[in-house]
Amino acid sequence: MKLTNLSHIVSIGLLVLTTSCSSHRFTTASGLQPKAFLQKVEGQKTSLYKITNSKGIEACITNYGARVVSLMVPDKNGKLEDIVCGFSNIEDYISQSQNYGATVGRYIGRILNAQYTLEGKTYHLQANHSLGHTAHGGNPNFGARMWKATHVSPSSVTLHYLSPDGENGFPGNLHISVTYTLTEDNALDIRYEATTDKTTVLNLCNHSFFNISGNLNQSVENQTMWVDADYFSAYDRNKCVTGELWPVASTPLDFRIPHKLADHINDDYGQLNVVNGYDHAWTLNHPGNDTHVAAWIYDEKSGRKMEIYTTEPAIHIYTGNGLKGKVKGKNNIYYPFRGAVCFETCHFQDSPNNPQFPSTTLHPDETFTSHTVYKFVNVR
């Protein structure tokens, strides 16, 4: 995939499909109404794009924030159900300050004190956190920006965003593309590419809230999880990373032997008390290897199992501790406490200020790439 001529659609068949999507005349298995995603933001039209594979899996993507809006996946009996939280119309995505399904950047997580020094120069970023930090790249982050569809096919959509030099304090004109593909082995495949004209830092990820039970009314606490990690990134009492990697051994964060989230999520342990559950970055044992399962989660009743593969060095797992049953989403569901879990494949928070962490620096002569796969299997 090249970052040149991104606005040019070369195929007549592709043009027909793109026109169909933007005219909102297609139906969705999730029941989403494409017309509900017709709006103008920043002078650009929002749209809903549907992608499928031959097995019947369907995802709906909006170019507002390059977000996953729905993901229909069969259970062990073949019943298709939506397994991601979100909203049924674009107005709710715009008005609610949530990252449901969003592509978050430039930097997911926190950069402490809203600054970092790179190549001898200190960059002062937008401080959008109450303690004076930059959170998720500032406000708005990429999840509230308009992206442009540059390639559409029945099973794939590519979206592009130009983050201008100085946006929220970050240097460099940054060209980013994200490609969502539904593969024939029942996976949602996400690929990122980016280039910059000034040295900058970059930490992208998808922020989908998953509940693989297909029942978005219920907690995920009875689902079983496994994580291939021996260490995690520790917090101080203000949920700021300390720069230390602590062993998971003998802690509630040890998922090397799979067990239910509920087993230890309420343990009286300092790291859990800080965030009222799991909301940590695990250090993956096979960083950069997207052929090795990094983590999985399994729901016994539905038989769904979701495996996560990634080229990223860490996976930040968040168990919806901030969901309080007050946000009304799709199908008029109020998402309950711990009603979803996020698997945010990424680099560590505050890496620009912690040289012991893997680098997030991107130079003008480089192309940033990142690959994450959410693969679905049924266990009978």
TAKA-V883967 format. One record per backbone hydrogen bond with DSSP energy under -1.0 kcal/mol. CO is the residue of the C=O (numbers start at 0). NH is the residue of the N-H. If there is no record, write none. Layout:
co = {CO/CO}
nh = {NH/NH}
//
This chain:
co = {4/10/11/12/13/14/15/16/17/18/19/20/32/33/34/35/38/40/43/46/48/50/52/56/57/58/59/59/60/61/62/62/64/66/69/70/71/72/74/78/80/82/85/88/89/90/91/95/98/100/101/103/104/105/108/109/110/110/111/113/115/117/120/122/128/132/133/134/140/141/144/147/150/153/154/155/156/157/157/158/159/160/162/163/165/166/167/169/173/174/175/176/177/178/179/180/182/185/186/187/188/189/190/191/192/193/194/199/202/204/206/208/209/210/214/219/220/222/223/224/225/226/227/229/230/231/233/235/239/243/245/247/250/254/258/259/260/263/266/268/269/271/271/277/279/280/281/285/293/294/295/296/297/298/301/302/303/304/305/306/307/307/308/312/313/314/315/316/317/319/319/326/328/329/332/334/335/337/340/341/343/345/347/349/350/353/359/361/362/367/369/370/371/372/373/374/376}
nh = {7/14/15/16/17/18/19/20/21/22/24/23/35/36/37/89/45/43/40/62/60/58/55/52/71/50/68/69/48/66/64/146/102/61/59/82/57/80/77/74/72/210/329/92/93/94/95/97/101/67/206/204/141/202/135/349/113/133/114/124/122/120/117/115/131/128/110/137/143/144/64/159/157/51/181/152/179/149/150/177/147/175/173/166/168/169/125/165/162/194/160/192/158/190/156/188/185/375/182/373/180/371/178/369/176/367/174/361/107/103/100/84/340/213/217/222/261/260/297/258/295/228/284/247/282/245/241/238/235/233/231/250/253/226/224/262/264/266/268/272/273/275/276/318/316/232/314/288/227/307/225/305/223/302/75/378/298/376/296/374/293/294/372/283/345/281/343/279/341/322/337/334/331/332/328/324/338/219/209/317/315/313/350/352/353/356/201/199/365/193/191/310/189/308/187/306/304}
//
